[in-house]
């Protein structure tokens, strides 16, 4: 168990294979955010494919800018945390 109060507490990237996973998640969110902002037609086609599980047309039609900006912010945070990670050697 990691004690988060100690100065030597590990971060999320200390878990094996977590840094590449965070990169993949960050870039995926980045591309999805760009799609929501600039290509809502592509998102609508993708949405038709996964309509029953994840998305609704009203989200893309009514608030595509808001969702796109939120996804971009989350992706920048994930990418920044991942790229700032330097393994202790």
Secondary structure, DSSP 8 states (H G I E B T S, - for coil): ---TTSTT---GGGSTTHHHHHHHHHHHHHHHHHHHHH-HHHHHHHHHHSTTTT--HHHHHHHHHHHHHHHHHHHHHHHHHHHT-----
